[in-house]
Amino acid sequence: MLKVVWGTWRAERVGDAAIHRLQQERLGRLVRHARTASPYYRRLYQGLPPRVSDPLLLPPVGKRDLMAHFDEWVTDPDVTLAGLERDFLPDLSLVGSPYLGRYHVFTTSGTTGEPAILLHDRESWRVMHVVSRLRARRSIAMRNLVPQLRRRGIRSAVLFATGGHYGGVVLTESTRRRSAFLARRVRVFSVLRPVAELVEELNGFQPTFIGGYPSALALLAAEQRAGRLWISPLRATSTGETMTATTRRAIETALGCPVIEGYGASEVPALAVQCALGSLHVNTDWYLLEPVDERYQPVPAGTLSHTVLVTNLANRVQPVIRYDLGDRVELAATRCPCGSALPTVKVEGRTNDVLAFELPDGRVVRVLPLALGTVIEETPGVRRFQAIRTAPTTLTIRLEPTPGADPATVWSAVTERLEGFLASHGAAAVCVERATEPPFADPRSGKFRQVWSV
């Protein structure tokens, strides 16, 4: 742990050349390990030089292909997809606990809609925590919060979808498992709950720290402005979706605290952290980020990419090397004035809409995209989906069942789950319709959106 802390602290103070050498060394070791221990990468890297430290020599990989070869992808033969799906993932009491006593597990669908299961070994887990905490100090000085924390105490609330081994929930539950004190002071608030219940629970908990997707924080800001929510957190954190300047101002004004943004994914959890000047700094000592065009060729700084390839230099159990994350990003051409040697990035990233249904009785019911998406993607037999509010009381679903699943059975299950979810939010009048076309990416941007309004 001390070695990781020292190396992470020192990397902020060295020049670009030193960070580049560190990347090459770590990438070289990762590639050698992957070729030795992962049958998938051994086959993929056939014909490459014995030693590789330049990422451009390595072919990109995608979620669909990796998941199709899961048992060959992982480097521990004790880990199998069948074993995870049989012994671990269905048991929600195990969320936040290590699989086989040594691996933390995330499940995700991501922006492409393809489901994935990601494992992190001890080194990757340690790096994620050290990097996110050490670099976050550039966002806001904790010493400024100490007097208020002494008076009010630490109470941390995170807003995520529950019911699975999702990244934010796994991280939070792992923290809660450390002690009874943390279990009382740190809580997950499910965005699957009706907004009124969520507001009531948060009013009772009175968090000093709050975090979640921007859409969830924006919904809380609206409840705070309406006078139904009355919390006064000292800091809010957001991740997982693109945050616009307008959304940030609305949240900060309503909640009365700064919003600290992070950028990451289950594959690369601590990819970038915001500094005090509002820039997202890429943690290039532990993660590689390569903005590329449609042909996976590098694009220069100052140019918006078609997609981005990422590499986790710390994870050995499930190597993520030049992985197509699907986001559009732009690296800054100049260094941030904050003084950090780490490059900064702007992220177009993931955008989903809060759906507002205007009911016949005059009420407006707002549903979080994360909550709605979770209800659909957790239905057995769903491979990909898109949910679009096409009219004030109409929700249209584009659905792609998993191979071998009966489409009629899957659609019936999706309809039943959605109708129950909407009814629990007071929106039973919303009609759920199935689109004739399957899910597809936007033909202009190439992005795969999951939940939005037209």
JOVEN-V976283 format. One record per backbone hydrogen bond with DSSP energy under -1.0 kcal/mol. CO is the residue of the C=O (numbers start at 1). NH is the residue of the N-H. E is the energy in kcal/mol with one decimal. If there is no record, write none. Layout:
BEGIN
co: {CO:CO}
nh: {NH:NH}
e: {E:E}
END
This chain:
BEGIN
co: {1:2:3:4:5:6:7:10:12:15:16:17:18:19:20:21:22:23:24:25:26:27:28:29:30:31:32:33:34:38:39:40:41:43:45:54:55:61:62:63:64:67:69:70:72:76:80:81:82:83:84:84:88:90:91:92:94:98:99:99:103:104:106:108:116:118:120:121:122:123:124:125:126:127:128:129:130:131:132:135:136:136:141:142:142:145:146:147:148:149:155:155:156:157:158:160:164:165:166:167:168:169:170:171:172:173:175:179:180:181:182:185:187:189:190:194:195:196:197:198:199:200:201:202:208:208:209:210:211:213:214:215:216:217:218:219:220:221:222:223:223:224:235:236:237:238:244:245:246:247:248:249:250:251:252:258:260:261:263:268:268:271:272:273:275:279:280:281:282:283:283:286:288:290:291:292:292:293:297:300:307:308:309:310:311:317:320:322:323:328:328:329:330:331:336:343:344:346:350:355:357:359:363:365:367:368:369:370:371:372:373:374:376:379:381:384:386:387:388:389:391:393:394:394:395:396:397:398:400:400:402:406:407:408:409:410:411:412:413:414:415:416:417:418:419:420:422:423:427:431:433:442:447:450:451:452}
nh: {5:6:7:8:9:10:11:13:341:19:20:21:22:23:24:25:26:27:28:29:30:31:32:33:34:35:36:37:38:42:43:44:45:46:48:57:58:324:66:67:68:70:73:74:40:79:84:85:86:87:88:89:91:92:94:95:97:101:102:103:99:120:118:116:108:106:104:125:126:127:128:129:130:131:132:133:134:135:136:138:139:140:144:145:146:149:150:151:152:153:208:209:187:211:189:191:166:107:170:171:172:173:174:175:176:177:178:183:184:185:186:156:158:160:193:198:199:200:201:202:203:204:205:206:234:235:157:237:159:217:218:219:220:221:222:223:224:225:226:228:229:227:210:260:212:262:248:249:250:251:252:253:254:255:256:236:238:274:272:265:271:283:263:281:278:275:345:273:284:286:287:313:311:309:299:306:307:296:293:303:292:325:290:323:288:75:312:61:310:348:349:305:346:302:339:282:332:330:242:367:365:362:359:357:355:372:373:374:375:376:377:378:379:382:402:400:398:452:396:454:394:431:390:391:433:388:435:386:383:384:405:410:411:412:413:414:415:416:417:418:419:420:421:422:423:424:427:426:430:395:397:446:442:387:353:389}
e: {-2.5:-2.9:-2.4:-2.4:-2.6:-2.5:-1.8:-1.9:-1.1:-1.9:-2.5:-2.1:-2.1:-2.6:-2.3:-2.4:-2.4:-3.0:-2.5:-2.0:-2.3:-2.7:-2.1:-2.2:-2.7:-2.5:-1.3:-3.1:-2.1:-2.4:-1.9:-2.3:-2.6:-1.1:-1.9:-1.8:-1.9:-2.6:-2.2:-2.7:-1.7:-1.3:-2.0:-2.2:-2.0:-2.1:-2.3:-2.5:-1.6:-3.1:-1.7:-2.7:-1.2:-1.0:-1.7:-1.1:-2.5:-1.3:-2.1:-2.0:-4.0:-2.3:-2.9:-3.0:-2.3:-3.1:-2.3:-2.6:-2.6:-2.8:-2.3:-1.8:-2.6:-3.0:-2.1:-2.1:-2.9:-2.2:-1.0:-1.7:-2.0:-1.0:-1.2:-1.8:-1.0:-2.5:-2.5:-1.3:-2.9:-2.8:-2.4:-2.2:-2.5:-2.1:-3.2:-1.7:-1.4:-2.8:-3.1:-2.5:-1.9:-3.0:-2.3:-1.6:-2.3:-1.6:-1.5:-1.8:-1.4:-1.6:-2.0:-3.0:-2.1:-1.1:-1.3:-2.2:-2.7:-2.0:-2.3:-2.3:-2.4:-1.6:-2.0:-2.7:-3.1:-1.0:-2.6:-2.1:-2.7:-2.3:-2.8:-1.7:-1.9:-2.3:-1.9:-1.9:-2.5:-2.4:-1.7:-1.7:-1.5:-1.0:-1.9:-3.3:-1.6:-2.2:-2.5:-2.4:-2.1:-2.3:-2.8:-2.4:-2.0:-2.8:-1.5:-2.4:-2.3:-1.4:-2.3:-1.2:-1.1:-2.9:-2.4:-2.8:-1.8:-2.3:-2.2:-1.9:-2.2:-1.7:-2.1:-2.4:-1.8:-2.5:-1.9:-2.3:-1.7:-1.9:-2.3:-1.5:-2.3:-2.6:-3.0:-2.9:-2.2:-2.5:-2.1:-2.5:-2.2:-3.2:-1.0:-2.7:-2.5:-2.7:-1.5:-2.8:-2.6:-2.3:-3.2:-2.7:-2.4:-2.2:-2.7:-2.9:-2.2:-2.3:-2.8:-1.9:-1.8:-1.6:-3.0:-1.8:-1.9:-1.8:-2.4:-2.7:-3.0:-1.9:-3.3:-2.3:-1.8:-3.2:-1.1:-1.2:-2.9:-3.0:-2.9:-2.0:-2.4:-1.9:-2.2:-2.4:-2.6:-2.2:-2.0:-2.6:-2.7:-2.3:-2.4:-2.7:-2.7:-2.0:-2.3:-3.1:-2.2:-1.9:-3.2:-1.8:-1.7:-3.0:-2.9:-2.7:-3.1:-3.8:-1.9:-2.3}
END
